[in-house]
Amino acid sequence: MTGPALRWGVLGATSYIATHLMPAIAATPGNVLSAVASRPGRSAEAADAGRPFGATARPDYASLIADPGVDAVYIALPNTDHVDWTVRALEAGKHVLVEKPMALEEEGCARIEDAARAASRTVMEAFMYRFHPQQVRAAELLASGEIGELRVVRAAFAFAIPSGSGNIRLEQKLGGGATFDVGCYAVDVPQFFFGQAPRQVSARFHSRPGEAVETSVTGTMDFGEGRGAVFDYSIDYGPRAWYELQGTRGTVTVRNAWAMSGEEGVVTVLTAEGTRTETVPAADHYQLQVAAFARAVRTGSTAPVTLADSRRAARVGAALAASAAAQGAPVPTADVTVPR
Ligand SMILES: NC(=O)c1ccc[n+]([C@@H]2O[C@H](COP(=O)([O-])OP(=O)(O)OC[C@H]3O[C@@H](n4cnc5c(N)ncnc54)[C@H](OP(=O)(O)O)[C@@H]3O)[C@@H](O)[C@H]2O)c1
């Protein structure tokens, strides 16, 4: 890396950020963690979270994004806050890495796109799993032709959140629900490997008694020409973090796609010739994501998770909800109403 380090500020002193993203920023060459901000009255929490990495606290989010000593902002606030704070940070001249979902509606992605263009700044949705070498290996295996042409993707992501835990994922007013928490990963995988949006989706939502948000979902996606995806995701049961690529000549299975915490990746290939299991050395996909984002900032190149990817994710999320509201009827993604 050449040039000065990219100076990061983080909005929200969450335990997830303190244990995953902050160490990843601090450990990635050419990146430093400079500042952490919490909501007003929580500066002590922000200071505690930033101290191990040499970062100092700011009294609120607005002070952090106005700070000339910050080049890039990482946003992991509740889902309903992603668009507004991303736009505000871009308008303040910062580059932004924003947690998934970038937006709950495609219109939010459009606002972000406009702000990024006007400010000439980089913005990317944090789909960290795409940077893990096991995903790269699965893509190589598919491209090698060993399993033939891709026909079906099966994906499942689940973990249980107890009722009454105060978790933002169970709060409707904060953009909670399984779809935009774990579902966005399970439905990204088929789109990533087919390299396109589905033509239509079908989904059934279930809410655990007492919860306002959907807690478990099953569904399918149609990619045309006989190609499809089957998925399920849940914040009610689990754990599960798995996907499978079914080709005309075999199958690639990734055993643990999203919940990596320092263990080796395991990729299994099944063909008529037999079964082969490959291990992929442990890697920190959060660090790899920070490095890829910083590279896009420095070179001015398109971020590897593109704004088109984020628009598609928001559109598919809306289509899943529309299908669930229609008792699982297929909903063409092109028909989802997008204000704008
Ligand atoms: N990529 C991944 O692996 C991954 C993993 C977990 C979460 N995420 C994403 O990160 C985001 C945050 O998730 P989390 O698990 O970190 O959530 P969390 O632990 O509840 O933290 C959310 C943070 O947002 C701030 N906040 C602002 N307004 C809030 C409000 N009304 N209620 C609660 N908190 C509020 C708080 O920080 P202050 O009080 O310090 O301001 C809080 O610590 C979500 O978008 C989620 O999808 C991604």
The ligand as an SDF file (V2000), in Angstrom:
LIG
                    3D

 48 52  0  0  0  0  0  0  0  0999 V2000
  -21.8960   -8.5980    8.8930 N   0  0  0  0  0  0  0  0  0  0  0  0
  -22.0980   -9.1980   10.0430 C   0  0  0  0  0  0  0  0  0  0  0  0
  -21.4660  -10.2180   10.3500 O   0  0  0  0  0  0  0  0  0  0  0  0
  -23.0640   -8.5830   11.0240 C   0  0  0  0  0  0  0  0  0  0  0  0
  -23.1660   -9.1230   12.2990 C   0  0  0  0  0  0  0  0  0  0  0  0
  -24.0020   -8.4880   13.2120 C   0  0  0  0  0  0  0  0  0  0  0  0
  -24.7310   -7.3730   12.8410 C   0  0  0  0  0  0  0  0  0  0  0  0
  -24.6380   -6.8890   11.5790 N   0  0  0  0  0  0  0  0  0  0  0  0
  -25.4130   -5.6890   11.1730 C   0  0  0  0  0  0  0  0  0  0  0  0
  -24.9770   -4.6120   12.0030 O   0  0  0  0  0  0  0  0  0  0  0  0
  -26.0830   -3.7820   12.3420 C   0  0  0  0  0  0  0  0  0  0  0  0
  -26.1750   -3.6550   13.8700 C   0  0  0  0  0  0  0  0  0  0  0  0
  -26.3540   -4.9480   14.4190 O   0  0  0  0  0  0  0  0  0  0  0  0
  -25.8070   -5.3020   15.9020 P   0  0  0  0  0  0  0  0  0  0  0  0
  -26.0050   -6.7300   16.1120 O   0  0  0  0  0  0  0  0  0  0  0  0
  -24.4280   -4.7420   16.0490 O   0  0  0  0  0  0  0  0  0  0  0  0
  -26.8510   -4.4720   16.7650 O   0  0  0  0  0  0  0  0  0  0  0  0
  -26.7320   -3.9570   18.2790 P   0  0  0  0  0  0  0  0  0  0  0  0
  -25.7610   -4.7800   19.0380 O   0  0  0  0  0  0  0  0  0  0  0  0
  -28.1190   -3.8040   18.7910 O   0  0  0  0  0  0  0  0  0  0  0  0
  -26.0850   -2.5460   18.0900 O   0  0  0  0  0  0  0  0  0  0  0  0
  -26.7220   -1.5170   17.3880 C   0  0  0  0  0  0  0  0  0  0  0  0
  -26.0580   -0.2230   17.8200 C   0  0  0  0  0  0  0  0  0  0  0  0
  -26.7390    0.8240   17.1700 O   0  0  0  0  0  0  0  0  0  0  0  0
  -26.7920    1.9620   18.0280 C   0  0  0  0  0  0  0  0  0  0  0  0
  -28.1970    2.4040   18.0870 N   0  0  0  0  0  0  0  0  0  0  0  0
  -28.6650    3.5530   17.5760 C   0  0  0  0  0  0  0  0  0  0  0  0
  -29.9840    3.6600   17.7590 N   0  0  0  0  0  0  0  0  0  0  0  0
  -30.3800    2.5650   18.4140 C   0  0  0  0  0  0  0  0  0  0  0  0
  -31.6310    2.1140   18.8980 C   0  0  0  0  0  0  0  0  0  0  0  0
  -32.7560    2.8240   18.7280 N   0  0  0  0  0  0  0  0  0  0  0  0
  -31.6760    0.9270   19.5230 N   0  0  0  0  0  0  0  0  0  0  0  0
  -30.5690    0.1760   19.6820 C   0  0  0  0  0  0  0  0  0  0  0  0
  -29.3340    0.5630   19.2350 N   0  0  0  0  0  0  0  0  0  0  0  0
  -29.2460    1.7490   18.6170 C   0  0  0  0  0  0  0  0  0  0  0  0
  -26.2450    1.5340   19.3750 C   0  0  0  0  0  0  0  0  0  0  0  0
  -24.9270    2.0510   19.4900 O   0  0  0  0  0  0  0  0  0  0  0  0
  -24.5780    3.2980   20.4400 P   0  0  0  0  0  0  0  0  0  0  0  0
  -25.5110    3.2290   21.6150 O   0  0  0  0  0  0  0  0  0  0  0  0
  -23.1560    3.0690   20.7750 O   0  0  0  0  0  0  0  0  0  0  0  0
  -24.8090    4.5250   19.6280 O   0  0  0  0  0  0  0  0  0  0  0  0
  -26.1610    0.0340   19.3090 C   0  0  0  0  0  0  0  0  0  0  0  0
  -25.0470   -0.4650   19.9860 O   0  0  0  0  0  0  0  0  0  0  0  0
  -27.3210   -4.3880   11.7110 C   0  0  0  0  0  0  0  0  0  0  0  0
  -27.5690   -3.7090   10.5140 O   0  0  0  0  0  0  0  0  0  0  0  0
  -26.9170   -5.8260   11.4230 C   0  0  0  0  0  0  0  0  0  0  0  0
  -27.5580   -6.3160   10.2550 O   0  0  0  0  0  0  0  0  0  0  0  0
  -23.8140   -7.4810   10.6770 C   0  0  0  0  0  0  0  0  0  0  0  0
  1  2  1  0
  2  3  2  0
  2  4  1  0
  4  5  1  0
  4 48  2  0
  5  6  2  0
  6  7  1  0
  7  8  2  0
  8  9  1  0
  8 48  1  0
  9 10  1  0
  9 46  1  0
 10 11  1  0
 11 12  1  0
 11 44  1  0
 12 13  1  0
 13 14  1  0
 14 15  2  0
 14 16  1  0
 14 17  1  0
 17 18  1  0
 18 19  2  0
 18 20  1  0
 18 21  1  0
 21 22  1  0
 22 23  1  0
 23 24  1  0
 23 42  1  0
 24 25  1  0
 25 26  1  0
 25 36  1  0
 26 27  1  0
 26 35  1  0
 27 28  2  0
 28 29  1  0
 29 30  1  0
 29 35  2  0
 30 31  1  0
 30 32  2  0
 32 33  1  0
 33 34  2  0
 34 35  1  0
 36 37  1  0
 36 42  1  0
 37 38  1  0
 38 39  2  0
 38 40  1  0
 38 41  1  0
 42 43  1  0
 44 45  1  0
 44 46  1  0
 46 47  1  0
M  CHG  2   8   1  16  -1
M  END
$$$$
